[in-house]
Amino acid sequence: MTATAPADGTLWSRCGGCATLLYRKRLRRNLDVCPECGRHARLAAPERVGQLVDPASFQPLSDRAAEVDPIGFVDVLPYPHRLTAARADTGLPEAVLCGTATVGRYRCALAVMDFRFLGGSLGCAVGELITRTAEEALAAGVPLVLVTASGGARMQEGALSLMQMATVSQAIAALREAGLLTVSVLTDPTYGGVAASFATCTDLVIAESGARMGFAGPRVIRQVTGRDLPEGFQTAEFLLRHGQVDMVVPRHALRARLTTLLAAASGGRRPGVASPSSRPADPGPDPEPVTRDAWATVRLARHPARPTTLDYLESAFDGFTELHGDRLGGDCPAVVGGLARLDGRHLMVIGHQKGHTSAELVARNFGMASPAGHRKALRLMRLAARLGLPVVTLVDTPGADPGVAAEEHGQAAAIAENILTMSVLPTPVVTVVTGEGGSGGALALAVADRVLMLQHAVYSVISPEGCAAILWPGRTAAPQAARALKLTAPDLVRLGIVDEVVPEPPGSAADDPEATAHAVREAVLASLLPLLEVPVATLVQRRRRRFRRFGAARSSLRAGAR
């Protein structure tokens, strides 16, 4: 398929992926995506803007691109001649189109790169235009959306083009400090200095289907290493598997996905639309709790039919948009998280994910998070705090991944950083222990303002089997260890670790997942709403006091009271 629409009025176009001959109008109707093989053709910046923003809403940046030739560069042609030719070919003054617009009626500033213009290369004028767009976003208090398509920094401008990586990144840092959302949409191709700066340092990174992204290009890597590259190397799907992007989105869904993200950043409020009521629905009287033996509770907490985090996200929350990756090379399947709504309020939900079948449990590592999982959770919590969104965590893990690879990648430090950050996270945090709350892997998502616990969940420093193996003659003493550990919800309420027990349906959560999800929804809402009214400084101070009271002096007082 030709890179962009033919300028000569050609009625047919051949797909560069499957070689199918396609009628141009049909291809246009399909947003320049081949209907036969799904290959996404490259778009000119004006076409991209037309697909993403609300009709007639785009207002170009008033600043014009500066005429620059900072080092008098000449190859077979003088650099100014190349600029003149690129302007004639594209109809654009530079390799980026900048302005403000609305997407789904949400305001944003927008910078869209155009690969036709000298390979979308980043030079002084491009860096200046994107920086001014970021400054416009900061002044207007709106999110910034960047759509990248670039081969990297512009060689014809020497080291000054390299400096643009820092210039634009600094402007994005200012938006981050102001709590304004930044989103990067990677399109094919995004390489070099653009990939290593503003394309990947935004709050959220979306890859369009078919996009490729990396610092060095495949040809360079092959030349340097002398090795063949793996199948699908640097593709959008490769990036998702390796934790580099939040999501891969096909072109036809990009506008809707951006609308969802911009809505979350604005709290979901459009002009003229009232905020949701601050009162939760009346959950009705609580059922009479059923007291069970601790070991029986452990077995119920581990039941494979209990609802998982993804089940709760489907039934207790609305509009979940999953965000992937730790940005350091991993996307742990044992932790899921992303943006969701609860009673019309946007929030970040993060939880351990197990599964119901053996295959699901193995694929999710039984809900045991790797360092990448803890770092993904940390990235999402920090993003929520910057955007002023509350955090809800759902804990269900036997413990953190105890494997060799986890230790090699810093499991202890990853858990420690989560605990430290959550202690001072400047946004409300509500935790629900929905199944197993196993040791430090559980606490890494549970340093919260309010801790709720399902009636037949457990929360402990170690598993009963582990405790029995260390302190008893053998694992057969696990039931005795379970009773000694005081790991049930009523036990933990008495210890002051848990604030509230969420009743389960008759039998357990496994017998009526829908009713359990409703109970979790109402309990979270009831805990969260009062926290939204508390000033941030007070909120953090109370959270720190909460955990300070678990010190030795307090523990001895409780022991004395028994």
C-alpha positions as CSV (number, residue, x, y, z in Angstrom):
1,M,0.0,0.0,0.0
2,T,1.4,3.4,-0.8
3,A,2.5,5.3,2.3
4,T,-0.2,8.0,1.9
5,A,-3.0,8.8,-0.5
6,P,-1.7,9.2,-4.1
7,A,-1.6,12.8,-5.2
8,D,-2.3,11.9,-8.8
9,G,-5.9,10.9,-8.4
10,T,-5.2,7.2,-8.9
11,L,-8.3,5.1,-8.3
12,W,-6.4,2.0,-7.1
13,S,-3.8,1.3,-4.6
14,R,-1.8,-1.9,-3.9
15,C,-1.4,-3.0,-0.3
16,G,2.2,-3.2,0.7
17,G,1.4,-6.1,3.0
18,C,-0.6,-8.6,1.0
19,A,-0.3,-7.0,-2.5
20,T,-4.1,-6.8,-2.9
21,L,-5.2,-4.2,-5.4
22,L,-7.7,-2.0,-3.5
23,Y,-10.1,0.7,-4.6
24,R,-9.0,3.9,-3.1
25,K,-12.4,5.0,-1.9
26,R,-12.9,1.7,-0.2
27,L,-9.5,2.1,1.5
28,R,-10.3,5.6,2.5
29,R,-13.6,4.5,4.1
30,N,-11.6,1.9,6.1
31,L,-9.2,4.7,7.4
32,D,-6.4,3.5,5.1
33,V,-6.3,0.1,6.7
34,C,-6.2,-2.8,4.3
35,P,-9.5,-4.7,4.6
36,E,-7.8,-7.9,3.5
37,C,-4.8,-8.2,5.7
38,G,-5.3,-5.3,8.2
39,R,-2.1,-3.5,7.3
40,H,-2.2,0.2,8.5
41,A,-0.9,2.5,5.9
42,R,1.0,5.6,7.0
43,L,-1.1,8.8,7.2
44,A,-0.3,12.4,6.5
45,A,-0.6,14.6,9.5
46,P,-3.7,16.4,8.3
47,E,-5.4,13.1,7.6
48,R,-4.5,11.9,11.1
49,V,-5.9,15.0,12.7
50,G,-9.1,14.6,10.7
51,Q,-9.5,11.0,12.0
52,L,-8.9,11.8,15.7
53,V,-10.5,15.1,16.5
54,D,-14.1,16.4,16.6
55,P,-15.2,18.0,13.3
56,A,-14.1,21.6,12.9
57,S,-12.5,21.7,16.3
58,F,-8.8,21.8,15.3
59,Q,-7.2,25.2,15.7
60,P,-3.6,25.3,14.4
61,L,-0.9,26.7,16.6
62,S,-0.5,30.4,15.7
63,D,3.3,30.1,15.7
64,R,5.0,29.4,12.4
65,A,8.0,27.1,12.0
66,A,11.2,29.0,12.0
67,E,13.6,28.9,9.1
68,V,16.7,27.2,10.5
69,D,20.0,25.9,9.0
70,P,22.2,26.1,12.1
71,I,25.3,24.4,10.8
72,G,25.2,25.1,7.1
73,F,24.9,21.4,6.3
74,V,25.5,20.2,2.8
75,D,25.5,16.6,1.4
76,V,24.6,16.1,-2.2
77,L,22.2,19.1,-1.7
78,P,22.2,22.0,0.6
79,Y,19.9,21.5,3.6
80,P,17.7,24.5,2.7
81,H,17.0,22.9,-0.7
82,R,15.8,19.7,1.0
83,L,13.5,21.7,3.2
84,T,12.0,23.5,0.2
85,A,11.4,20.2,-1.5
86,A,9.8,18.7,1.6
87,R,7.4,21.7,1.9
88,A,6.4,21.4,-1.7
89,D,5.8,17.7,-1.5
90,T,3.8,17.7,1.7
91,G,2.2,21.2,1.8
92,L,3.4,21.5,5.4
93,P,6.0,24.0,6.8
94,E,7.6,21.4,8.9
95,A,7.4,17.7,10.0
96,V,4.8,18.3,12.7
97,L,1.2,19.7,12.7
98,C,0.3,21.4,16.0
99,G,-2.7,22.9,17.6
100,T,-5.6,22.5,20.0
101,A,-8.8,20.5,19.5
102,T,-11.5,18.5,21.2
103,V,-11.7,14.7,21.1
104,G,-15.1,13.4,22.2
105,R,-15.7,17.0,23.4
106,Y,-12.7,16.9,25.7
107,R,-10.2,19.7,25.1
108,C,-6.5,18.9,24.4
109,A,-3.4,20.2,22.7
110,L,-2.2,18.0,19.8
111,A,1.1,17.6,18.0
112,V,1.0,15.2,15.0
113,M,4.3,14.2,13.2
114,D,4.4,13.6,9.5
115,F,6.9,11.0,8.2
116,R,6.6,12.4,4.6
117,F,8.6,15.5,5.7
118,L,12.2,14.4,5.8
119,G,11.3,11.1,7.6
120,G,9.5,13.0,10.4
121,S,12.9,13.9,11.7
122,L,13.3,16.0,14.9
123,G,15.0,19.3,14.2
124,C,15.1,22.6,16.0
125,A,11.8,23.9,14.4
126,V,10.0,20.6,15.1
127,G,11.2,20.6,18.7
128,E,10.2,24.3,19.1
129,L,6.7,23.6,17.8
130,I,6.1,20.6,20.0
131,T,7.4,22.5,23.0
132,R,5.1,25.4,22.3
133,T,2.2,23.0,22.0
134,A,3.1,21.6,25.4
135,E,3.3,25.1,26.8
136,E,-0.1,25.8,25.3
137,A,-1.5,22.7,27.1
138,L,0.1,23.9,30.4
139,A,-1.3,27.4,30.0
140,A,-4.8,26.1,29.2
141,G,-4.7,23.3,31.8
142,V,-5.5,20.6,29.2
143,P,-3.9,17.2,28.3
144,L,-1.3,16.9,25.6
145,V,-1.6,14.3,22.9
146,L,1.5,13.5,20.7
147,V,1.2,11.3,17.6
148,T,4.7,10.2,16.6
149,A,6.1,9.1,13.2
150,S,9.8,9.7,12.9
151,G,13.2,8.2,11.9
152,G,14.9,10.1,14.7
153,A,16.8,13.3,15.2
154,R,17.6,15.4,12.1
155,M,21.2,14.9,11.1
156,Q,21.3,18.1,9.0
157,E,21.1,20.1,12.2
158,G,23.9,18.4,14.1
159,A,24.0,18.3,17.9
160,L,21.3,21.0,18.1
161,S,18.8,18.4,16.9
162,L,19.9,16.1,19.7
163,M,19.2,18.9,22.2
164,Q,15.5,18.9,21.1
165,M,15.1,15.5,22.9
166,A,15.7,17.3,26.2
167,T,13.8,20.5,25.2
168,V,10.6,18.6,24.5
169,S,11.0,16.2,27.5
170,Q,11.4,19.2,29.8
171,A,8.1,20.6,28.6
172,I,6.5,17.2,29.3
173,A,8.0,17.2,32.7
174,A,6.3,20.6,33.4
175,L,2.9,19.1,32.5
176,R,3.6,16.2,34.8
177,E,4.4,18.5,37.6
178,A,1.1,20.3,37.0
179,G,-0.9,17.0,37.0
180,L,-1.9,17.2,33.4
181,L,-2.2,14.0,31.3
182,T,0.3,13.4,28.5
183,V,-0.4,10.7,25.9
184,S,1.8,9.4,23.1
185,V,0.4,7.6,20.2
186,L,3.2,5.6,18.4
187,T,2.6,5.1,14.7
188,D,4.8,3.4,12.2
189,P,7.7,4.1,12.3
190,T,9.0,5.8,15.5
191,Y,12.7,5.5,16.0
192,G,15.9,7.1,17.3
193,G,15.8,10.3,19.3
194,V,12.0,10.6,19.2
195,A,11.5,7.1,20.5
196,A,14.1,7.9,23.2
197,S,12.4,11.0,24.4
198,F,8.9,12.4,24.2
199,A,7.4,9.3,22.4
200,T,8.0,7.2,25.5
201,C,8.2,9.6,28.5
202,T,4.5,10.5,28.5
203,D,2.1,9.2,31.1
204,L,0.5,6.8,28.7
205,V,1.9,5.2,25.6
206,I,-0.5,3.8,23.0
207,A,0.8,1.9,20.0
208,E,-1.3,1.9,16.8
209,S,-1.6,-1.6,15.4
210,G,1.3,-2.2,13.0
211,A,3.5,0.4,14.5
212,R,7.2,-0.3,15.0
213,M,9.3,1.5,17.7
214,G,12.8,1.3,19.0
215,F,16.0,3.3,19.6
216,A,18.1,1.6,16.9
217,G,16.5,0.4,13.7
218,P,16.5,-3.3,12.7
219,R,19.1,-2.8,10.0
220,V,21.5,-1.1,12.4
221,I,21.0,-3.8,15.0
222,R,21.7,-6.6,12.5
223,Q,24.8,-4.9,11.2
224,V,26.2,-4.3,14.7
225,T,25.3,-7.7,16.2
226,G,25.6,-9.9,13.2
227,R,22.5,-11.7,14.4
228,D,19.1,-12.4,13.0
229,L,16.3,-10.7,14.8
230,P,13.3,-12.5,16.4
231,E,10.0,-12.6,14.6
232,G,7.9,-9.5,15.2
233,F,10.9,-7.6,16.7
234,Q,10.0,-4.0,17.7
235,T,6.4,-4.4,16.5
236,A,3.5,-3.1,18.6
237,E,2.7,-6.5,19.9
238,F,6.4,-7.1,20.8
239,L,6.4,-3.8,22.7
240,L,3.3,-4.8,24.6
241,R,4.8,-8.1,25.7
242,H,7.9,-6.4,26.9
243,G,6.1,-3.7,29.0
244,Q,7.0,-0.8,26.8
245,V,3.4,0.4,25.9
246,D,0.1,0.5,27.7
247,M,-2.0,-0.9,24.9
248,V,-2.1,-1.7,21.2
249,V,-5.1,-0.1,19.5
250,P,-6.3,-0.5,15.9
251,R,-6.8,2.7,14.0
252,H,-10.6,2.5,14.0
253,A,-10.7,2.5,17.8
254,L,-8.0,5.2,18.5
255,R,-10.4,8.1,18.7
256,A,-12.7,6.3,21.1
257,R,-9.8,5.2,23.3
258,L,-8.4,8.7,23.4
259,T,-11.8,9.9,24.5
260,T,-11.8,7.4,27.3
261,L,-8.4,8.5,28.5
262,L,-9.2,12.2,28.3
263,A,-12.4,11.7,30.1
264,A,-10.5,10.0,33.0
265,A,-8.1,13.0,33.1
266,S,-10.9,15.4,33.4
267,G,-12.8,13.4,36.0
268,G,-15.3,12.6,33.3
269,R,-16.9,16.1,33.3
270,R,-17.8,17.7,30.0
271,P,-19.0,21.3,30.0
272,G,-22.6,21.4,31.2
273,V,-22.7,17.9,32.5
274,A,-23.3,17.6,36.3
275,S,-21.0,15.6,38.5
276,P,-22.4,12.3,40.0
277,S,-24.1,12.3,43.4
278,S,-21.8,12.1,46.4
279,R,-24.0,9.6,48.2
280,P,-23.6,5.9,47.6
281,A,-26.6,3.7,47.2
282,D,-28.0,2.1,50.3
283,P,-26.5,-1.4,50.4
284,G,-29.3,-2.6,52.7
285,P,-28.8,-4.6,55.9
286,D,-25.7,-6.8,56.1
287,P,-26.4,-10.5,56.3
288,E,-25.5,-12.3,59.5
289,P,-21.8,-13.3,59.3
290,V,-20.9,-17.0,59.4
291,T,-18.0,-18.0,61.6
292,R,-15.8,-20.7,60.1
293,D,-12.6,-22.4,61.3
294,A,-9.5,-20.6,60.1
295,W,-8.3,-23.6,57.9
296,A,-11.7,-23.9,56.3
297,T,-11.5,-20.1,55.5
298,V,-8.1,-20.6,53.9
299,R,-9.6,-23.2,51.6
300,L,-12.5,-21.0,50.7
301,A,-10.1,-18.1,50.0
302,R,-8.2,-20.3,47.6
303,H,-11.3,-21.7,45.8
304,P,-10.7,-21.5,42.0
305,A,-14.3,-20.3,41.4
306,R,-13.8,-17.2,43.5
307,P,-14.1,-14.0,41.5
308,T,-10.8,-12.6,40.2
309,T,-9.8,-9.0,39.8
310,L,-10.8,-9.1,36.1
311,D,-14.2,-10.5,37.2
312,Y,-14.7,-7.6,39.6
313,L,-13.6,-5.1,36.9
314,E,-16.2,-6.5,34.6
315,S,-19.1,-6.5,37.2
316,A,-18.3,-4.1,40.0
317,F,-16.7,-1.3,38.0
318,D,-17.5,0.3,34.7
319,G,-15.5,1.1,31.5
320,F,-12.3,-0.6,32.4
321,T,-9.3,0.3,30.2
322,E,-6.3,-1.9,30.9
323,L,-2.9,-0.3,31.0
324,H,0.2,-2.5,30.5
325,G,3.8,-2.6,31.3
326,D,6.4,-1.3,33.7
327,R,8.4,0.6,31.0
328,L,11.5,-1.3,32.0
329,G,11.0,-4.4,29.9
330,G,8.2,-6.4,31.5
331,D,4.4,-6.8,31.7
332,C,3.7,-9.2,34.6
333,P,0.4,-11.1,33.9
334,A,-0.1,-11.6,37.7
335,V,-1.0,-7.9,38.1
336,V,-3.7,-6.1,36.1
337,G,-4.5,-2.4,36.3
338,G,-6.0,0.5,34.5
339,L,-8.6,3.2,34.4
340,A,-12.2,2.5,35.4
341,R,-15.4,4.2,36.7
342,L,-17.3,3.7,39.9
343,D,-20.7,5.4,40.2
344,G,-19.6,7.8,37.4
345,R,-16.2,8.6,39.1
346,H,-13.0,7.9,37.4
347,L,-10.3,6.0,39.3
348,M,-7.4,3.7,39.0
349,V,-8.0,0.0,39.8
350,I,-5.0,-2.4,40.3
351,G,-5.2,-6.0,41.5
352,H,-3.6,-9.4,41.5
353,Q,-5.0,-11.7,38.8
354,K,-5.2,-15.5,39.3
355,G,-7.6,-17.4,37.1
356,H,-10.2,-20.1,37.3
357,T,-8.6,-23.0,35.3
358,S,-5.3,-24.6,35.6
359,A,-4.2,-23.0,32.3
360,E,-5.2,-19.5,33.5
361,L,-3.5,-20.0,36.8
362,V,-0.3,-21.0,35.2
363,A,-0.5,-18.2,32.7
364,R,-1.0,-15.7,35.5
365,N,1.7,-17.3,37.7
366,F,-1.0,-18.0,40.3
367,G,-1.3,-14.3,41.1
368,M,2.3,-14.1,42.3
369,A,3.7,-10.8,41.0
370,S,7.2,-10.4,39.6
371,P,9.2,-7.2,40.1
372,A,7.7,-6.1,36.8
373,G,4.2,-6.5,38.3
374,H,5.0,-4.4,41.3
375,R,6.6,-1.7,39.2
376,K,3.7,-1.7,36.8
377,A,1.4,-1.2,39.8
378,L,3.7,1.6,41.1
379,R,3.7,3.4,37.7
380,L,-0.1,3.3,37.7
381,M,-0.5,4.6,41.3
382,R,1.9,7.5,40.6
383,L,-0.1,8.3,37.4
384,A,-3.3,8.3,39.4
385,A,-1.9,10.6,42.0
386,R,-0.7,13.1,39.2
387,L,-4.1,13.1,37.7
388,G,-5.9,13.4,41.0
389,L,-7.6,10.0,40.7
390,P,-8.3,7.7,43.7
391,V,-6.8,4.3,43.7
392,V,-8.6,1.0,44.5
393,T,-6.5,-2.2,44.9
394,L,-7.8,-5.7,44.9
395,V,-5.5,-8.1,46.8
396,D,-5.5,-11.9,46.0
397,T,-2.1,-13.5,46.0
398,P,-0.4,-16.3,47.8
399,G,2.7,-14.0,47.9
400,A,5.2,-12.4,45.6
401,D,7.0,-14.5,43.0
402,P,9.8,-16.4,44.8
403,G,11.6,-17.5,41.7
404,V,15.3,-17.0,40.7
405,A,14.4,-14.5,37.9
406,A,12.4,-12.4,40.4
407,E,15.4,-12.2,42.7
408,E,17.7,-11.3,39.9
409,H,15.4,-8.4,38.9
410,G,15.1,-7.0,42.4
411,Q,12.0,-8.4,44.0
412,A,12.7,-7.1,47.5
413,A,13.5,-3.6,46.3
414,A,10.3,-3.5,44.1
415,I,8.1,-4.4,47.0
416,A,9.9,-1.9,49.2
417,E,9.4,0.9,46.7
418,N,5.7,0.2,46.5
419,I,5.3,0.3,50.3
420,L,7.3,3.5,50.5
421,T,5.4,5.2,47.7
422,M,2.0,4.2,48.9
423,S,2.8,5.6,52.4
424,V,2.9,9.1,51.0
425,L,0.7,8.8,47.8
426,P,-1.2,12.0,47.6
427,T,-4.6,10.5,46.6
428,P,-7.2,8.3,48.4
429,V,-6.4,4.6,48.5
430,V,-8.9,1.8,49.3
431,T,-7.8,-1.8,49.4
432,V,-10.0,-4.9,49.3
433,V,-8.5,-8.3,50.2
434,T,-10.7,-10.5,48.0
435,G,-9.0,-13.9,48.5
436,E,-5.5,-14.6,49.7
437,G,-3.4,-11.8,51.2
438,G,0.0,-13.4,51.2
439,S,2.8,-11.6,53.0
440,G,4.8,-8.7,51.4
441,G,3.3,-9.4,48.0
442,A,-0.1,-8.4,49.5
443,L,1.2,-5.4,51.4
444,A,2.8,-4.1,48.2
445,L,-0.8,-3.2,47.1
446,A,-2.3,-2.6,50.6
447,V,-0.8,0.4,52.2
448,A,-4.2,2.2,52.1
449,D,-6.5,4.6,53.9
450,R,-9.2,2.0,54.2
451,V,-8.6,-1.8,54.1
452,L,-11.7,-3.9,53.5
453,M,-11.7,-7.7,53.5
454,L,-14.1,-10.2,52.2
455,Q,-15.7,-12.5,54.8
456,H,-13.9,-15.6,53.7
457,A,-10.6,-14.0,52.7
458,V,-7.3,-14.4,54.6
459,Y,-4.3,-12.0,55.2
460,S,-1.1,-13.2,56.8
461,V,2.6,-12.9,57.2
462,I,3.1,-16.4,55.7
463,S,1.0,-19.3,54.4
464,P,-0.2,-21.8,57.0
465,E,1.8,-24.5,55.2
466,G,5.0,-22.4,55.3
467,C,4.5,-21.6,59.0
468,A,3.9,-25.2,59.8
469,A,7.0,-26.3,57.9
470,I,9.2,-23.9,59.9
471,L,7.6,-24.1,63.4
472,W,5.9,-27.5,63.5
473,P,7.3,-31.0,62.7
474,G,5.7,-30.9,59.2
475,R,3.2,-29.4,56.8
476,T,0.4,-31.6,58.3
477,A,0.1,-29.0,61.0
478,A,-1.1,-26.3,58.5
479,P,-4.7,-26.2,60.0
480,Q,-3.2,-25.6,63.5
481,A,-0.9,-22.9,62.1
482,A,-3.8,-21.3,60.3
483,R,-5.6,-20.9,63.6
484,A,-2.5,-19.6,65.4
485,L,-1.8,-17.0,62.7
486,K,-5.1,-15.1,63.3
487,L,-5.5,-14.6,59.6
488,T,-9.3,-14.4,59.1
489,A,-11.2,-11.2,58.6
490,P,-12.7,-11.1,62.1
491,D,-9.2,-11.6,63.6
492,L,-7.8,-8.8,61.6
493,V,-10.6,-6.4,62.4
494,R,-9.8,-7.1,66.1
495,L,-6.1,-6.3,65.5
496,G,-7.0,-3.0,63.8
497,I,-5.4,-4.1,60.5
498,V,-8.7,-4.3,58.6
499,D,-11.5,-1.7,58.8
500,E,-14.5,-3.6,57.6
501,V,-15.6,-7.1,56.6
502,V,-17.5,-7.3,53.4
503,P,-20.1,-10.1,53.8
504,E,-20.2,-12.9,51.2
505,P,-23.3,-14.6,49.9
506,P,-24.4,-17.9,51.5
507,G,-21.7,-20.5,51.0
508,S,-19.0,-18.1,49.7
509,A,-18.1,-15.7,46.9
510,A,-17.6,-18.7,44.6
511,D,-21.3,-19.5,44.9
512,D,-22.6,-16.1,43.8
513,P,-20.0,-14.0,42.1
514,E,-22.5,-11.4,41.0
515,A,-23.8,-10.7,44.5
516,T,-20.2,-10.6,45.8
517,A,-19.3,-8.0,43.1
518,H,-22.3,-5.9,44.1
519,A,-21.2,-6.0,47.8
520,V,-17.7,-5.1,46.9
521,R,-18.9,-2.2,44.7
522,E,-21.0,-0.7,47.5
523,A,-18.4,-1.2,50.2
524,V,-15.7,0.5,48.1
525,L,-18.0,3.4,47.3
526,A,-19.0,3.8,51.0
527,S,-15.3,3.9,52.0
528,L,-14.1,6.0,49.1
529,L,-16.6,8.9,49.2
530,P,-15.6,10.3,52.6
531,L,-11.9,10.1,51.6
532,L,-12.5,12.3,48.6
533,E,-13.5,15.2,50.9
534,V,-10.2,15.0,53.0
535,P,-7.4,17.4,52.1
536,V,-4.4,15.6,50.6
537,A,-2.0,16.6,53.4
538,T,-4.4,15.4,56.0
539,L,-5.1,12.2,54.1
540,V,-1.4,11.3,54.0
541,Q,-0.9,12.3,57.6
542,R,-3.7,10.0,58.7
543,R,-2.4,7.1,56.6
544,R,1.0,7.4,58.2
545,R,-0.6,7.5,61.7
546,R,-2.6,4.4,60.8
547,F,0.6,2.4,60.1
548,R,2.5,4.0,63.0
549,R,0.0,2.5,65.4
550,F,1.2,-1.0,64.5
551,G,4.4,-0.4,66.4
552,A,5.6,-2.5,69.3
553,A,4.1,-0.1,72.0
554,R,0.7,-0.4,70.5
555,S,1.0,-4.2,70.0
556,S,2.0,-4.6,73.7
557,L,-1.0,-2.6,74.7
558,R,-3.3,-4.8,72.7
559,A,-1.7,-7.9,74.1
560,G,-2.2,-6.5,77.6
561,A,-5.9,-5.9,77.0
562,R,-6.4,-9.5,76.1
